[in-house]
Amino acid sequence: MESKIKILLADDQTLITESLNTFLSNYAEDMTVVGAAANGKEAIAIAEKERPDIILMDVLMPEMGGIEAVGFIKNKYPEIKIVMLSTYDEDEYVRASILAGASGYLLKAISPTELITVIRALKNNVIQISPEIARKMVRQKYSGKEIIDADGGADAPGIKEVLPWLKTLTSREREIFTYITIGYENEEIAKKLNLAPQTVKNHVSAIYSKLGVKNRFEIIRLANKR
């Protein structure tokens, strides 16, 4: 029998950690909460003792914040996956979390059932980021630049001013790349472009190979390089 996914909760609001603990215990039979921390220092100590698979980490906490704690934990235990779970979508927090080694950034508005799906995906190395944050980051990145689709329409996005590392992609791959950066999944991209889902999947694989990335999170990080 496969072992349960070990989860550490880190949030200075007891109501949050207790609610998450209760929900995961009752509705996710493949998961177990191994501890709850009220700040970054406690998160580090519990991580050292329990070696969780995944940590749900708040950004702002007393004594030591979540971002600083991510850096400490990932440096010592790189196998632990940490996803930020925050009420804040400010660009500076997202970027700092990514640079510190976080495997994802989600807003606390996420539904409990969606969170369970995210945790299972993270366990299988599928990186997660809230679509709202992905869209916001890309809009900020390309603010002041002309964003159009390949046919000149206003609905589908496309990057008219092509960045150097995007020149290795075909026009269709650039179009799909841009949809990925604003949070679309393969099925949604297929509907937008009137393509078969498998065709989109093949294009995504080609994009990963050409850009040297492994997942959507790395694509978003690449798209937001300064």
Secondary structure as UniProt FT lines:
FT   STRAND          5..10
FT   HELIX           14..27
FT   TURN            29..30
FT   STRAND          31..37
FT   HELIX           40..50
FT   STRAND          54..57
FT   HELIX           66..76
FT   TURN            78..79
FT   STRAND          81..86
FT   HELIX           91..100
FT   STRAND          104..107
FT   TURN            108..109
FT   HELIX           112..123
FT   TURN            124..125
FT   STRAND          128..129
FT   HELIX           131..141
FT   TURN            142..144
FT   TURN            150..151
FT   HELIX           164..166
FT   TURN            167..168
FT   HELIX           171..181
FT   TURN            182..183
FT   HELIX           186..193
FT   HELIX           197..211
FT   HELIX           216..223
//
